Amino acid sequence: MDLFNVYPVNPINIVKAAGSTVWDEQGNEYLDLYGGHAVISIGHTHPHYVKRITEQLNQIGFYSNSIEIPIQKQLAQLLGEVSGKEDYHLFLCNSGAEANENALKLASFYNGRKKIIAFTKAFHGRTSLAVAATDNPSIIAPVNETDNVIFLPFNDEAALQAAFESYGNEISAVIIEGIQGVGGIREASKSFLQLIRSLTTAYNAVYIADSVQCGYGRTGQFYAHDWAGVEADIYSMAKGIGNGFPLGAISIAPKFKASYGLLGTTFGGNHLACAAAVAVLEVIKQDNLLANATEVGDYLIAELKKFDQILEVRGRGLMIGIELPVELAHIKKDLLVKNRIFTGEAKPNVIRLLPALNITKAHADQFLAALKERLEQA
Ligand SMILES: Cc1ncc(COP(=O)(O)O)c(C=O)c1O
């Protein structure tokens, strides 16, 4: 059997990792500023994380949600505390798409409506509703096509206001990333998020903050939406929550009432996944990683803005987009091949930095020196 070939891959086999360093099978060392797509939040093979998962696996790795799993409650309590949402409720699943799928379903159960507002360049995942709310027709299968999702221009307050005025009582939910990731590191403006909050409240629609990529401390606040001083009704998360252990979640405002069978999953919230997630939050809290994301992120952004050849530097904290002119689109590949630095990309020519939240200023300097070299030789 061969693999179903859907990923264009770099010809690199990583066999070892520690913190923000990874090694290939030839022993070459790389700096990881990509974190396997914003997933590695506390660094690869963090000793506390490895210890907790190992201990848990030696006790019990999995049982279904048909029994008591106390570590779920421990996780909920810790997440409530670190995210500042102690009165919210936690539902655990397995991925970002599944988190958004459940968030959109829950919204529709709540207000009995069908219409969803999403925005241009949004990415919310590949399951049926999540992909229907994703602004990329090439990944929407015919069976996923629906008239229930309405795309509005990102950050366009007049368009949002007009949509609510025309059919506000039909809108179930507004789903938005605080900073669009796949869309090229584009931040929702504070006033736009505030308008979403006030319109969804006025029309009894649900504000879903997709925090799968921009959440979990990446921007220096727990949720990127926090920068606007608003509280969403549902926060979806995944990626950084498990530092590589597959795990997703939604944090749900108290106004939503649970009932048996409303949502469900076989794997979500299993012992091992919860051990991974608890370890991540313990490290985030103990090592004050939100402050580090702000500090190193601010430094990187300020330094990057000094390069003349860069068209624009966008983002916040450790979610940074570097927009290059078309003729310099090769720089991302050069950084990997010539400087052994992993970065992410957004099409067509944005370098995305999504490193672990505990990278150091020395890592930032290593990247800045490599980028300077690449730009000088371009
Ligand atoms: C903002 C956002 N939402 C949802 C998803 C989907 O997450 P997953 O790939 O875990 O299903 C992603 C993945 O990149 C994402 O960036």
The ligand as a Gaussian input file, in Angstrom:
#p B3LYP/6-31G(d) Opt

LIG

0 1
 C       -7.728000      28.959000      12.153000
 C       -7.825000      27.476000      11.934000
 N       -8.977000      26.852000      12.206000
 C       -9.120000      25.528000      12.059000
 C       -8.066000      24.754000      11.592000
 C       -8.262000      23.281000      11.411000
 O       -7.531000      22.564000      12.362000
 P       -7.214000      21.015000      12.146000
 O       -6.232000      20.918000      11.028000
 O       -6.652000      20.567000      13.474000
 O       -8.500000      20.345000      11.822000
 C       -6.841000      25.364000      11.292000
 C       -5.704000      24.563000      10.794000
 O       -4.752000      25.047000      10.241000
 C       -6.712000      26.757000      11.469000
 O       -5.578000      27.400000      11.192000

